[in-house]
Amino acid sequence: MAANGTNGTNGVKTANSKFDPNFTAHVIGLMAAETKPRHREILSSLISHLHDFIREVELTQDEWVVGVNYVNAIGQAYQKNRNEAWRVCDILGVES
């Protein structure tokens, strides 16, 4: 078992898990058949990592709402001379 309490299988905890072990695969499986292979690879990885993160930190509904509101605020703050999304990418270390 990993230090974060998972068994290394997509973030799903062992013994009496409150997480559906098939949920991530189900979400990935909902992609349209015509999704380009590279897009499928990128989105599948993003979904898997995001689900693992949410399970690892046991994100609450309230915390999720805060995150969604933050992402919405970033989008609404866009101006030609002030793009908040680029600033957030820089802060997260993924700007370049």
A tleap script that builds the chain and sets N, CA, C and O, in Angstrom:
source leaprc.protein.ff14SB
mol = sequence {
  NMET ALA ALA ASN GLY THR ASN GLY THR ASN
  GLY VAL LYS THR ALA ASN SER LYS PHE ASP
  PRO ASN PHE THR ALA HIE VAL ILE GLY LEU
  MET ALA ALA GLU THR LYS PRO ARG HIE ARG
  GLU ILE LEU SER SER LEU ILE SER HIE LEU
  HIE ASP PHE ILE ARG GLU VAL GLU LEU THR
  GLN ASP GLU TRP VAL VAL GLY VAL ASN TYR
  VAL ASN ALA ILE GLY GLN ALA TYR GLN LYS
  ASN ARG ASN GLU ALA TRP ARG VAL CYS ASP
  ILE LEU GLY VAL GLU CSER
}
set mol.1.N position { 0.840 -1.171 0.000 }
set mol.1.CA position { 0.000 0.000 0.000 }
set mol.1.C position { 0.887 1.237 0.000 }
set mol.1.O position { 1.881 1.297 0.723 }
set mol.2.N position { 0.527 2.210 -0.803 }
set mol.2.CA position { 1.296 3.443 -0.907 }
set mol.2.C position { 1.113 4.281 0.353 }
set mol.2.O position { 0.194 4.059 1.141 }
set mol.3.N position { 2.009 5.249 0.521 }
set mol.3.CA position { 1.969 6.106 1.703 }
set mol.3.C position { 0.676 6.903 1.807 }
set mol.3.O position { 0.266 7.276 2.906 }
set mol.4.N position { 0.035 7.166 0.683 }
set mol.4.CA position { -1.190 7.963 0.713 }
set mol.4.C position { -2.426 7.123 1.006 }
set mol.4.O position { -3.546 7.626 0.920 }
set mol.5.N position { -2.241 5.860 1.348 }
set mol.5.CA position { -3.369 5.010 1.716 }
set mol.5.C position { -4.021 4.298 0.549 }
set mol.5.O position { -5.059 3.656 0.711 }
set mol.6.N position { -3.421 4.405 -0.628 }
set mol.6.CA position { -3.984 3.724 -1.789 }
set mol.6.C position { -3.173 2.473 -2.082 }
set mol.6.O position { -2.070 2.290 -1.567 }
set mol.7.N position { -3.734 1.634 -2.905 }
set mol.7.CA position { -3.038 0.400 -3.244 }
set mol.7.C position { -2.345 0.492 -4.595 }
set mol.7.O position { -1.907 -0.526 -5.131 }
set mol.8.N position { -2.238 1.697 -5.157 }
set mol.8.CA position { -1.557 1.882 -6.427 }
set mol.8.C position { -2.443 1.599 -7.623 }
set mol.8.O position { -1.947 1.577 -8.750 }
set mol.9.N position { -3.726 1.384 -7.427 }
set mol.9.CA position { -4.618 1.105 -8.545 }
set mol.9.C position { -5.585 2.264 -8.738 }
set mol.9.O position { -6.731 2.230 -8.290 }
set mol.10.N position { -5.096 3.275 -9.409 }
set mol.10.CA position { -5.923 4.416 -9.780 }
set mol.10.C position { -6.507 5.146 -8.575 }
set mol.10.O position { -7.615 5.678 -8.650 }
set mol.11.N position { -5.778 5.175 -7.478 }
set mol.11.CA position { -6.189 5.951 -6.323 }
set mol.11.C position { -7.303 5.360 -5.491 }
set mol.11.O position { -7.749 5.991 -4.533 }
set mol.12.N position { -7.762 4.179 -5.823 }
set mol.12.CA position { -8.870 3.573 -5.091 }
set mol.12.C position { -8.335 2.927 -3.828 }
set mol.12.O position { -7.409 2.118 -3.883 }
set mol.13.N position { -8.914 3.279 -2.693 }
set mol.13.CA position { -8.468 2.731 -1.414 }
set mol.13.C position { -8.919 1.282 -1.271 }
set mol.13.O position { -9.905 0.852 -1.870 }
set mol.14.N position { -8.181 0.559 -0.474 }
set mol.14.CA position { -8.495 -0.841 -0.235 }
set mol.14.C position { -9.474 -0.985 0.912 }
set mol.14.O position { -9.666 -0.046 1.684 }
set mol.15.N position { -10.082 -2.119 1.031 }
set mol.15.CA position { -10.965 -2.494 2.140 }
set mol.15.C position { -12.008 -1.435 2.454 }
set mol.15.O position { -11.695 -0.366 2.978 }
set mol.16.N position { -13.234 -1.748 2.130 }
set mol.16.CA position { -14.369 -0.861 2.404 }
set mol.16.C position { -14.231 0.503 1.727 }
set mol.16.O position { -14.599 1.529 2.299 }
set mol.17.N position { -13.707 0.503 0.530 }
set mol.17.CA position { -13.518 1.745 -0.198 }
set mol.17.C position { -14.842 2.437 -0.447 }
set mol.17.O position { -15.849 1.796 -0.745 }
set mol.18.N position { -14.825 3.763 -0.318 }
set mol.18.CA position { -16.020 4.534 -0.642 }
set mol.18.C position { -16.013 4.953 -2.107 }
set mol.18.O position { -16.934 5.630 -2.563 }
set mol.19.N position { -14.975 4.553 -2.847 }
set mol.19.CA position { -14.844 4.907 -4.251 }
set mol.19.C position { -15.150 3.711 -5.147 }
set mol.19.O position { -14.714 2.594 -4.870 }
set mol.20.N position { -15.886 3.946 -6.201 }
set mol.20.CA position { -16.179 2.915 -7.191 }
set mol.20.C position { -14.911 2.649 -7.992 }
set mol.20.O position { -14.423 3.557 -8.665 }
set mol.21.N position { -14.365 1.448 -7.945 }
set mol.21.CA position { -13.106 1.168 -8.639 }
set mol.21.C position { -13.223 1.236 -10.167 }
set mol.21.O position { -12.204 1.260 -10.857 }
set mol.22.N position { -14.437 1.266 -10.698 }
set mol.22.CA position { -14.636 1.303 -12.144 }
set mol.22.C position { -15.021 2.688 -12.662 }
set mol.22.O position { -15.216 2.865 -13.864 }
set mol.23.N position { -15.132 3.667 -11.770 }
set mol.23.CA position { -15.652 4.978 -12.159 }
set mol.23.C position { -14.779 5.677 -13.190 }
set mol.23.O position { -15.288 6.172 -14.196 }
set mol.24.N position { -13.473 5.726 -12.956 }
set mol.24.CA position { -12.573 6.426 -13.878 }
set mol.24.C position { -12.607 5.783 -15.259 }
set mol.24.O position { -12.695 6.482 -16.268 }
set mol.25.N position { -12.539 4.475 -15.308 }
set mol.25.CA position { -12.597 3.779 -16.600 }
set mol.25.C position { -13.925 4.057 -17.306 }
set mol.25.O position { -13.969 4.197 -18.528 }
set mol.26.N position { -14.990 4.134 -16.538 }
set mol.26.CA position { -16.305 4.432 -17.112 }
set mol.26.C position { -16.317 5.830 -17.742 }
set mol.26.O position { -16.801 6.004 -18.861 }
set mol.27.N position { -15.789 6.813 -17.031 }
set mol.27.CA position { -15.757 8.179 -17.550 }
set mol.27.C position { -14.919 8.238 -18.827 }
set mol.27.O position { -15.331 8.848 -19.814 }
set mol.28.N position { -13.759 7.612 -18.808 }
set mol.28.CA position { -12.896 7.586 -19.994 }
set mol.28.C position { -13.614 6.893 -21.150 }
set mol.28.O position { -13.491 7.311 -22.302 }
set mol.29.N position { -14.351 5.851 -20.846 }
set mol.29.CA position { -15.086 5.117 -21.873 }
set mol.29.C position { -16.214 5.904 -22.519 }
set mol.29.O position { -16.726 5.503 -23.564 }
set mol.30.N position { -16.604 7.012 -21.917 }
set mol.30.CA position { -17.677 7.835 -22.476 }
set mol.30.C position { -17.213 8.739 -23.621 }
set mol.30.O position { -18.034 9.384 -24.273 }
set mol.31.N position { -15.901 8.786 -23.866 }
set mol.31.CA position { -15.410 9.602 -24.985 }
set mol.31.C position { -15.963 9.064 -26.292 }
set mol.31.O position { -16.113 7.856 -26.475 }
set mol.32.N position { -16.258 9.976 -27.183 }
set mol.32.CA position { -16.803 9.593 -28.485 }
set mol.32.C position { -15.816 8.732 -29.261 }
set mol.32.O position { -14.602 8.902 -29.149 }
set mol.33.N position { -16.347 7.821 -30.036 }
set mol.33.CA position { -15.502 6.923 -30.834 }
set mol.33.C position { -14.621 7.697 -31.808 }
set mol.33.O position { -13.519 7.259 -32.136 }
set mol.34.N position { -15.107 8.846 -32.267 }
set mol.34.CA position { -14.333 9.621 -33.239 }
set mol.34.C position { -13.266 10.523 -32.608 }
set mol.34.O position { -12.617 11.299 -33.309 }
set mol.35.N position { -13.084 10.421 -31.281 }
set mol.35.CA position { -12.026 11.187 -30.625 }
set mol.35.C position { -10.684 10.756 -31.199 }
set mol.35.O position { -10.386 9.563 -31.272 }
set mol.36.N position { -9.882 11.722 -31.601 }
set mol.36.CA position { -8.571 11.414 -32.178 }
set mol.36.C position { -7.721 10.670 -31.156 }
set mol.36.O position { -7.804 10.959 -29.962 }
set mol.37.N position { -6.903 9.713 -31.603 }
set mol.37.CA position { -6.104 8.901 -30.675 }
set mol.37.C position { -5.241 9.724 -29.723 }
set mol.37.O position { -5.173 9.409 -28.535 }
set mol.38.N position { -4.585 10.764 -30.213 }
set mol.38.CA position { -3.735 11.578 -29.336 }
set mol.38.C position { -4.588 12.328 -28.314 }
set mol.38.O position { -4.202 12.443 -27.151 }
set mol.39.N position { -5.739 12.835 -28.738 }
set mol.39.CA position { -6.638 13.515 -27.807 }
set mol.39.C position { -7.147 12.536 -26.756 }
set mol.39.O position { -7.258 12.884 -25.581 }
set mol.40.N position { -7.456 11.317 -27.176 }
set mol.40.CA position { -7.907 10.281 -26.237 }
set mol.40.C position { -6.819 9.980 -25.211 }
set mol.40.O position { -7.103 9.829 -24.023 }
set mol.41.N position { -5.573 9.894 -25.673 }
set mol.41.CA position { -4.450 9.627 -24.764 }
set mol.41.C position { -4.313 10.753 -23.737 }
set mol.41.O position { -4.183 10.491 -22.541 }
set mol.42.N position { -4.341 11.995 -24.198 }
set mol.42.CA position { -4.173 13.151 -23.311 }
set mol.42.C position { -5.333 13.249 -22.330 }
set mol.42.O position { -5.118 13.403 -21.128 }
set mol.43.N position { -6.556 13.162 -22.831 }
set mol.43.CA position { -7.727 13.288 -21.960 }
set mol.43.C position { -7.834 12.127 -20.976 }
set mol.43.O position { -8.218 12.328 -19.824 }
set mol.44.N position { -7.501 10.926 -21.414 }
set mol.44.CA position { -7.532 9.768 -20.510 }
set mol.44.C position { -6.556 9.950 -19.364 }
set mol.44.O position { -6.878 9.651 -18.214 }
set mol.45.N position { -5.366 10.438 -19.674 }
set mol.45.CA position { -4.373 10.677 -18.632 }
set mol.45.C position { -4.829 11.791 -17.697 }
set mol.45.O position { -4.700 11.669 -16.479 }
set mol.46.N position { -5.360 12.873 -18.255 }
set mol.46.CA position { -5.850 13.982 -17.428 }
set mol.46.C position { -6.950 13.506 -16.486 }
set mol.46.O position { -6.924 13.811 -15.293 }
set mol.47.N position { -7.901 12.772 -17.008 }
set mol.47.CA position { -9.009 12.266 -16.192 }
set mol.47.C position { -8.491 11.348 -15.088 }
set mol.47.O position { -8.897 11.473 -13.932 }
set mol.48.N position { -7.600 10.433 -15.440 }
set mol.48.CA position { -7.046 9.499 -14.446 }
set mol.48.C position { -6.318 10.233 -13.338 }
set mol.48.O position { -6.532 9.948 -12.159 }
set mol.49.N position { -5.463 11.176 -13.700 }
set mol.49.CA position { -4.713 11.930 -12.694 }
set mol.49.C position { -5.631 12.793 -11.840 }
set mol.49.O position { -5.450 12.885 -10.626 }
set mol.50.N position { -6.609 13.418 -12.467 }
set mol.50.CA position { -7.546 14.249 -11.721 }
set mol.50.C position { -8.342 13.414 -10.720 }
set mol.50.O position { -8.502 13.813 -9.567 }
set mol.51.N position { -8.838 12.262 -11.156 }
set mol.51.CA position { -9.587 11.387 -10.256 }
set mol.51.C position { -8.695 10.888 -9.119 }
set mol.51.O position { -9.126 10.829 -7.967 }
set mol.52.N position { -7.450 10.529 -9.445 }
set mol.52.CA position { -6.517 10.090 -8.397 }
set mol.52.C position { -6.296 11.198 -7.376 }
set mol.52.O position { -6.301 10.946 -6.171 }
set mol.53.N position { -6.100 12.432 -7.860 }
set mol.53.CA position { -5.899 13.572 -6.966 }
set mol.53.C position { -7.101 13.757 -6.048 }
set mol.53.O position { -6.943 13.916 -4.838 }
set mol.54.N position { -8.286 13.735 -6.613 }
set mol.54.CA position { -9.512 13.947 -5.829 }
set mol.54.C position { -9.661 12.867 -4.763 }
set mol.54.O position { -10.035 13.157 -3.627 }
set mol.55.N position { -9.367 11.619 -5.132 }
set mol.55.CA position { -9.453 10.536 -4.150 }
set mol.55.C position { -8.367 10.674 -3.084 }
set mol.55.O position { -8.620 10.460 -1.898 }
set mol.56.N position { -7.159 11.032 -3.515 }
set mol.56.CA position { -6.038 11.134 -2.569 }
set mol.56.C position { -6.301 12.178 -1.490 }
set mol.56.O position { -6.052 11.935 -0.310 }
set mol.57.N position { -6.804 13.336 -1.898 }
set mol.57.CA position { -7.033 14.405 -0.913 }
set mol.57.C position { -8.431 14.351 -0.322 }
set mol.57.O position { -8.776 15.153 0.546 }
set mol.58.N position { -9.235 13.406 -0.791 }
set mol.58.CA position { -10.620 13.265 -0.342 }
set mol.58.C position { -11.356 14.603 -0.423 }
set mol.58.O position { -11.932 15.086 0.552 }
set mol.59.N position { -11.312 15.172 -1.610 }
set mol.59.CA position { -11.920 16.470 -1.877 }
set mol.59.C position { -13.400 16.460 -1.510 }
set mol.59.O position { -14.141 15.550 -1.882 }
set mol.60.N position { -13.810 17.478 -0.781 }
set mol.60.CA position { -15.220 17.580 -0.390 }
set mol.60.C position { -16.005 18.336 -1.457 }
set mol.60.O position { -15.425 18.982 -2.330 }
set mol.61.N position { -17.318 18.246 -1.377 }
set mol.61.CA position { -18.188 18.971 -2.302 }
set mol.61.C position { -17.938 20.477 -2.201 }
set mol.61.O position { -17.852 21.159 -3.222 }
set mol.62.N position { -17.823 20.993 -0.994 }
set mol.62.CA position { -17.569 22.423 -0.797 }
set mol.62.C position { -16.237 22.845 -1.414 }
set mol.62.O position { -16.138 23.906 -2.029 }
set mol.63.N position { -15.221 22.011 -1.246 }
set mol.63.CA position { -13.910 22.326 -1.823 }
set mol.63.C position { -13.974 22.293 -3.342 }
set mol.63.O position { -13.340 23.110 -4.010 }
set mol.64.N position { -14.727 21.363 -3.884 }
set mol.64.CA position { -14.903 21.280 -5.332 }
set mol.64.C position { -15.578 22.547 -5.851 }
set mol.64.O position { -15.170 23.083 -6.881 }
set mol.65.N position { -16.595 23.030 -5.158 }
set mol.65.CA position { -17.299 24.249 -5.570 }
set mol.65.C position { -16.338 25.440 -5.557 }
set mol.65.O position { -16.371 26.269 -6.467 }
set mol.66.N position { -15.487 25.532 -4.537 }
set mol.66.CA position { -14.499 26.608 -4.491 }
set mol.66.C position { -13.598 26.543 -5.726 }
set mol.66.O position { -13.314 27.568 -6.345 }
set mol.67.N position { -13.156 25.356 -6.076 }
set mol.67.CA position { -12.300 25.181 -7.252 }
set mol.67.C position { -13.003 25.568 -8.544 }
set mol.67.O position { -12.420 26.238 -9.397 }
set mol.68.N position { -14.242 25.149 -8.688 }
set mol.68.CA position { -15.013 25.491 -9.890 }
set mol.68.C position { -15.207 27.004 -9.976 }
set mol.68.O position { -15.062 27.591 -11.048 }
set mol.69.N position { -15.533 27.627 -8.859 }
set mol.69.CA position { -15.707 29.077 -8.846 }
set mol.69.C position { -14.404 29.794 -9.203 }
set mol.69.O position { -14.423 30.821 -9.883 }
set mol.70.N position { -13.279 29.256 -8.747 }
set mol.70.CA position { -11.972 29.835 -9.072 }
set mol.70.C position { -11.710 29.758 -10.572 }
set mol.70.O position { -11.290 30.741 -11.183 }
set mol.71.N position { -11.957 28.588 -11.169 }
set mol.71.CA position { -11.759 28.425 -12.610 }
set mol.71.C position { -12.686 29.369 -13.381 }
set mol.71.O position { -12.273 29.977 -14.368 }
set mol.72.N position { -13.927 29.488 -12.935 }
set mol.72.CA position { -14.862 30.417 -13.584 }
set mol.72.C position { -14.366 31.854 -13.483 }
set mol.72.O position { -14.458 32.608 -14.451 }
set mol.73.N position { -13.842 32.240 -12.326 }
set mol.73.CA position { -13.342 33.605 -12.142 }
set mol.73.C position { -12.161 33.880 -13.056 }
set mol.73.O position { -12.024 34.984 -13.584 }
set mol.74.N position { -11.307 32.883 -13.247 }
set mol.74.CA position { -10.166 33.046 -14.159 }
set mol.74.C position { -10.674 33.347 -15.570 }
set mol.74.O position { -10.183 34.259 -16.235 }
set mol.75.N position { -11.658 32.574 -16.014 }
set mol.75.CA position { -12.210 32.784 -17.348 }
set mol.75.C position { -12.876 34.138 -17.497 }
set mol.75.O position { -12.786 34.754 -18.559 }
set mol.76.N position { -13.535 34.607 -16.468 }
set mol.76.CA position { -14.235 35.886 -16.533 }
set mol.76.C position { -13.283 37.064 -16.434 }
set mol.76.O position { -13.639 38.173 -16.833 }
set mol.77.N position { -12.083 36.854 -15.912 }
set mol.77.CA position { -11.127 37.939 -15.739 }
set mol.77.C position { -10.331 38.214 -17.008 }
set mol.77.O position { -9.488 39.112 -17.022 }
set mol.78.N position { -10.579 37.471 -18.055 }
set mol.78.CA position { -9.801 37.618 -19.290 }
set mol.78.C position { -9.994 38.995 -19.909 }
set mol.78.O position { -11.116 39.469 -20.090 }
set mol.79.N position { -8.884 39.612 -20.222 }
set mol.79.CA position { -8.846 40.835 -21.025 }
set mol.79.C position { -7.651 40.687 -21.945 }
set mol.79.O position { -6.734 39.927 -21.633 }
set mol.80.N position { -7.632 41.380 -23.056 }
set mol.80.CA position { -6.523 41.228 -24.002 }
set mol.80.C position { -5.168 41.502 -23.346 }
set mol.80.O position { -4.174 40.862 -23.691 }
set mol.81.N position { -5.121 42.429 -22.421 }
set mol.81.CA position { -3.847 42.750 -21.784 }
set mol.81.C position { -3.696 42.093 -20.411 }
set mol.81.O position { -2.717 42.350 -19.710 }
set mol.82.N position { -4.652 41.252 -20.023 }
set mol.82.CA position { -4.582 40.598 -18.705 }
set mol.82.C position { -5.264 39.241 -18.785 }
set mol.82.O position { -6.487 39.147 -18.675 }
set mol.83.N position { -4.485 38.207 -18.973 }
set mol.83.CA position { -5.027 36.860 -19.084 }
set mol.83.C position { -4.658 36.086 -17.826 }
set mol.83.O position { -3.521 35.638 -17.674 }
set mol.84.N position { -5.616 35.932 -16.933 }
set mol.84.CA position { -5.365 35.272 -15.651 }
set mol.84.C position { -4.989 33.802 -15.806 }
set mol.84.O position { -4.238 33.270 -14.989 }
set mol.85.N position { -5.497 33.143 -16.837 }
set mol.85.CA position { -5.167 31.727 -17.037 }
set mol.85.C position { -3.668 31.540 -17.232 }
set mol.85.O position { -3.095 30.589 -16.701 }
set mol.86.N position { -3.020 32.429 -17.982 }
set mol.86.CA position { -1.570 32.333 -18.170 }
set mol.86.C position { -0.843 32.532 -16.849 }
set mol.86.O position { 0.159 31.867 -16.584 }
set mol.87.N position { -1.339 33.438 -16.024 }
set mol.87.CA position { -0.698 33.680 -14.735 }
set mol.87.C position { -0.817 32.465 -13.820 }
set mol.87.O position { 0.127 32.127 -13.106 }
set mol.88.N position { -1.965 31.814 -13.841 }
set mol.88.CA position { -2.148 30.613 -13.014 }
set mol.88.C position { -1.215 29.506 -13.501 }
set mol.88.O position { -0.608 28.809 -12.688 }
set mol.89.N position { -1.096 29.338 -14.817 }
set mol.89.CA position { -0.178 28.326 -15.359 }
set mol.89.C position { 1.258 28.607 -14.892 }
set mol.89.O position { 1.994 27.685 -14.540 }
set mol.90.N position { 1.642 29.876 -14.893 }
set mol.90.CA position { 2.977 30.254 -14.430 }
set mol.90.C position { 3.154 29.900 -12.958 }
set mol.90.O position { 4.180 29.341 -12.569 }
set mol.91.N position { 2.157 30.224 -12.142 }
set mol.91.CA position { 2.227 29.934 -10.704 }
set mol.91.C position { 2.342 28.434 -10.459 }
set mol.91.O position { 3.055 28.005 -9.552 }
set mol.92.N position { 1.639 27.631 -11.268 }
set mol.92.CA position { 1.654 26.175 -11.106 }
set mol.92.C position { 2.901 25.529 -11.724 }
set mol.92.O position { 3.110 24.322 -11.599 }
set mol.93.N position { 3.714 26.332 -12.380 }
set mol.93.CA position { 4.944 25.816 -12.967 }
set mol.93.C position { 4.749 25.087 -14.278 }
set mol.93.O position { 5.570 24.247 -14.647 }
set mol.94.N position { 3.673 25.395 -14.991 }
set mol.94.CA position { 3.427 24.740 -16.284 }
set mol.94.C position { 3.295 25.745 -17.426 }
set mol.94.O position { 2.729 25.434 -18.474 }
set mol.95.N position { 3.817 26.938 -17.218 }
set mol.95.CA position { 3.661 28.000 -18.196 }
set mol.95.C position { 4.512 27.739 -19.434 }
set mol.95.O position { 4.079 28.025 -20.551 }
set mol.96.N position { 5.690 27.212 -19.256 }
set mol.96.CA position { 6.517 26.962 -20.430 }
set mol.96.C position { 6.821 25.507 -20.517 }
set mol.96.O position { 7.511 25.075 -21.440 }
savepdb mol mol.pdb
quit
